């Protein structure tokens, strides 16, 4: 659970374990090694609305409603190093990265 589950409770010692990467998940930890974010990169996981990677932008908008489109930076500490996406649909706690084909390429889940 984001903000509650600690790294050692899921068998990770502060680094992202290969078993999660192999499953299409990136797990981010805060300074206390609690789960801060999850990056879903494969269609193995669905939201409670039934949406997943590969679904259309229209399907996300139909399920969640209109929202703002945001840019997602790649950060190194406090410095922006690059841009991960210029086209992500932002809702509280979830961002849907949309590819040039109008399909979800990944899902970013966090407390924000």
N, C-alpha and C positions, 0 to 999 in steps of 0.2 A: 504494500500500500504506500502510495506517495506520502512522504512526510512522517510515516510511522515505522515502516519496516526497515530494519538495519541490514547493511550489506552482509554481515555474518549470518543473518537469519535465512538468507537465500543462498548461502554457500559461496559468497564472494568476499575476498579480503581487501576490498577497496579498489580493486581493478575490475574491469568488466570481464567476466569469465567467457571463455570461448563457447561454452554451451548456450549462452544467451545470444551471442553474435550469430552462431550457427542457426538459431531459431528465428533470426530476423529481428532481434531486439537490441537496442542500445539502452543501457541503464546508466543514468547519471546520479551521482551521490553528492550530498551537501558536505560541509566540513565535519559534521558529526557522523558521517557515513550512513545517513538515512537516505532512502530513495527520494530524489528530487525531481527526476524526470524519466520518461520512458519514450524511446523513439522506435516506432513500429515501421519496419521496412518490407514486410511480406504480408500476404493476405491470410496468414494463419490465425490472425486475431481479429475479432469484430467488436464494435461498440455495442452497447445495449440496444441501439437502433438497428443493428445488423450491418453496419457499414464497415468497409475495410479498404486496404490498399487495392487500387485497380478500379474502384468505383468512380463514377463520374462526379464532376463538380456540381452538376445539377442535382444529383442524388443527395449530396451533402447539404446543399441549399434547401432542398425540399424537406429534409429531416430536421435541420437546425434553424432555418430561416436566414434572412439577409444578415450580413455582417460586413465588417471592414476587411479589406485585403491588406496584408502586411508583408514586409520584408523580414527575413530571418537571417541575422548576421552570424558569421562564424567568429567566435571570440577566443582570444588567448589572454586570460586574465582580464584586464580592463580594456584591452586593445582589440578593435575589430580587424580581423585579418582578411576576411573575404565575405561573400554573401552566399548563404546556403540556398536561399530561394527569394525571388522577388514576387512570388505569387502564392501566398498562403492565406487561407481563410481562418480568421482568428475568432474563437469563442472562448469564454472563460474556461481555462483548464485544458483546452485542446486546440491544436492548429493543424489544419489539413493542407499539406503541400500539394499544389496542383501543377502538373506537368504541362508542356506545350500542347499536348493532345487532349487537354481537358480532363484528364484522369488523375486520381489521387496517387502520388508517388510514395508518400510516407505520411505518418501521423505522429505528431509530437504531443505528448501528454505531460502536464506539469500541474503544480498547485496554482499557477497564475492563469 
